Amino acid sequence: MIRNFEKNRNLKLVLKKVKNIALIGASSNQKRDSYKVMNFLINNGYKVFPVNPNEINNTILGEKCYSRLCEIKDSIDMVDIFRSSEYVYDITKEAIVLNVNVIWTQEGIFDENAAQIAKNAGILFITNECPKKVLEN
């Protein structure tokens, strides 16, 4: 129990330093977890840039949707990934080029190789966690 508390506290400290988040796999479907998390993050003061090539003609929660991470012109502090593990490595390579501080994969999403190249680039790589749940606890 103490370990979980410490882990959650450390993750909250990471999130306190973050202002701009690119949410990969964002959805305009209100039933999807990515929509719910994006809504929560916006309501808690974060600037969220939705990224999903299938949603580029849409706005999600009032924000223009991008097809790729590299299209975002603002600086990005954190990339939050709602894509399956097979996409994480390429997303991580793109995030490294953009010099993000944190790459965060949602619950159930792992990629050891992506974690290693992020670490080698000096990027904090958080896996199998949900920032919404961290902030709620």
Secondary structure, DSSP 8 states (H G I E B T S, - for coil): -HHHHHHHHHHHHHHHT--EEEEET--S-TTSHHHHHHHHHHHTT-EEEEE-GGGTTSEETTEE-BSSGGG--S--SEEEE-S-HHHHHHHHHHHHHTT-SEEEE-TT---HHHHHHHHHTT-EEE-S--HHHHHH-
